[in-house]
Amino acid sequence: MKKLLIGLSTILIVLVLVACIKDEEHTSDFEREEIQITHTITSGSALNEDQTGWDGGDRTEVTQTFKTNPENVVIFNYDILDMLDLVGIEKTSIRRIALPKGNIPTYLNKYNSNDYISAGSLFIPDWTALDLFIPDLIIIGGRSAGSYDRMKELYGHADILDVSLVFGEYLEGVARNAENIGKIFPSIKDDLAQEIASLSAGMDDVKTVAQNYKALFIMMNGEQMSFFPANGRFAVIHDEFGFDVADPNFSNNGGSHGNQGNHEYIRSVNPQVILVVDRGSATGGGSSNFEAFLNNALIKETTAGINDDIYTLDPTAWYISVGGITSTRQMIQDFETFIAKYKNN
């Protein structure tokens, strides 16, 4: 019995030594160096009264020192998770990931397993989980951008990168984020650059055709419909994809959620193309009745309705993981039918 215990102890020691050697090998593959990154942070904001998100705050561009090749990474943006997943997280120094697990896009569903730590929600971090995780890098932006000050206070040892996209600068913002991620993880820098170049070319292909048509973008949420100006949340429709504006007099009073409107407004604008995103489907709130929308008499009277140019866009790509590479590919693919129809006109 004593010999058996000694044998087991020896095996255990060997396994521990092997694990340590692997850890050293993993670490030695990725040198940690200091680099400079410019990003825009939201400072001075606070959690709003209903605890659903962050309000206020000043957006400030800063240049800060970051360390390359972090191992413990918290990701509060599915668009950045999208980028890392596409080019291969296994190529990077990342060993542990914490992320919000609510509304994870289907194509990223593998990150919903117990192999990954739950970091709270896209709006509200789980501070206890982050304390235990001991992050090297925290990536925030968009819905989580307002947590910057508290993150900085609680995790002074960690680098915090804000990857928020700015309205009217979609591809520029995606490219900037990919560049910064490439600086932090040099092993995937070239892969990210190639993907961005491919996205730019794909958007240009759509623009060649789309610039000849006036489009109206609609976000549906159950029975409600919201509309956005040319320089608003979905400005990518006009900037990168090149559609002309159906209503040049439209002004936005609803911020990131647009202005609510009705079928009469759509008929009065009379767009050549109608683009629809179902927010309810994206957030798990229940799909909107798209068939009822198509069959509405006022919608049928529009040029888009008459010519069958009403297109549904992928809700996950346009609303949840917007800003990722895979999601932007999907955004481009959403126009395949339209491009095929009018390419030779």
Helices and strands as residue ranges (DSSP letters): H 2-29, E 34-43, E 46-47, E 54-55, E 58-67, E 72-75, H 78-87, G 89-91, E 96-99, G 106-112, E 117-118, H 127-133, E 137-140, G 142-147, H 148-154, E 159-162, H 170-184, G 186-188, H 189-210, E 214-221, E 224-227, G 235-237, E 244-245, G 255-257, E 259-261, H 263-269, E 273-278, H 279-283, H 290-295, H 297-300, H 303-306, E 310-313, H 315-315, I 316-320, H 325-333, H 336-342
